[in-house]
Amino acid sequence: MDHEEKIARGVARGIARHEAARADAQARQLLGCLLLLAILVGGFILLVTYGG
């Protein structure tokens, strides 16, 4: 394996790691937003049910 192939494999590996980390961050952000939405909906239901 020559030097250029090693560099190309290293770059490809780095890009793959970056994409995986970005996908993990997006998944965490989505779950956080869904949790916040669930809390808000639950609060609204409680407000409508017991607040008036």
C-alpha positions as CSV (number, residue, x, y, z in Angstrom):
1,M,0.0,0.0,0.0
2,D,1.5,3.3,-1.0
3,H,1.4,6.6,0.9
4,E,-1.6,8.1,-1.1
5,E,-3.8,5.1,-0.3
6,K,-3.0,5.4,3.4
7,I,-4.0,9.1,3.3
8,A,-7.2,8.4,1.3
9,R,-8.2,5.7,3.8
10,G,-7.5,8.0,6.7
11,V,-9.5,10.8,5.2
12,A,-12.4,8.4,4.5
13,R,-12.2,7.1,8.0
14,G,-12.3,10.6,9.4
15,I,-15.3,11.6,7.3
16,A,-17.2,8.4,8.4
17,R,-16.5,9.2,12.1
18,H,-17.6,12.8,11.6
19,E,-20.9,11.7,9.9
20,A,-21.6,9.2,12.6
21,A,-21.0,11.8,15.3
22,R,-23.3,14.3,13.5
23,A,-26.0,11.7,13.1
24,D,-25.7,10.9,16.9
25,A,-26.0,14.6,17.7
26,Q,-29.1,15.0,15.4
27,A,-30.7,11.9,17.1
28,R,-30.1,13.4,20.6
29,Q,-31.5,16.7,19.5
30,L,-34.6,15.1,18.0
31,L,-35.2,13.1,21.2
32,G,-34.8,16.2,23.3
33,C,-37.3,18.1,21.2
34,L,-39.8,15.2,21.4
35,L,-39.4,15.1,25.2
36,L,-40.0,18.9,25.4
37,L,-43.1,18.5,23.2
38,A,-44.4,15.7,25.3
39,I,-44.0,17.8,28.5
40,L,-45.8,20.8,26.9
41,V,-48.6,18.6,25.7
42,G,-49.0,17.0,29.1
43,G,-49.0,20.4,30.8
44,F,-51.6,21.6,28.4
45,I,-53.8,18.6,29.0
46,L,-53.5,19.1,32.7
47,L,-54.3,22.8,32.4
48,V,-57.4,22.1,30.3
49,T,-58.5,19.2,32.5
50,Y,-57.9,20.7,36.0
51,G,-57.2,24.4,35.4
52,G,-60.7,25.8,34.7
